[in-house]
Amino acid sequence: MTLAELFEAVKDLPPETPVCVAEIDEAAGANVDGVEVVRDAKLESDAADATEAVEFGAGADTVVVLRW
């Protein structure tokens, strides 16, 4: 997912809408602890079900990380 896709998905929501994280097919989510921009990431896969799809500190890609 890109920032453009994320912004498009939430563009009509009020700014006070909570954000959480959850694994695919989970019935509950976790609160986000923080948002981090990692500028030296290496994208391994863009598949949603890929385990360890992004490696931090090993490349030149920029990614947004939601920590929980």
Buried (B, 14 or more C-beta within 10 A) or exposed (E): EEEEEEEEEEEEEEEEEEEEEEEEEEEEEEEEEEEEEBEEBBBBEEEEEEEEBBBEEEBEEEBEEEEE
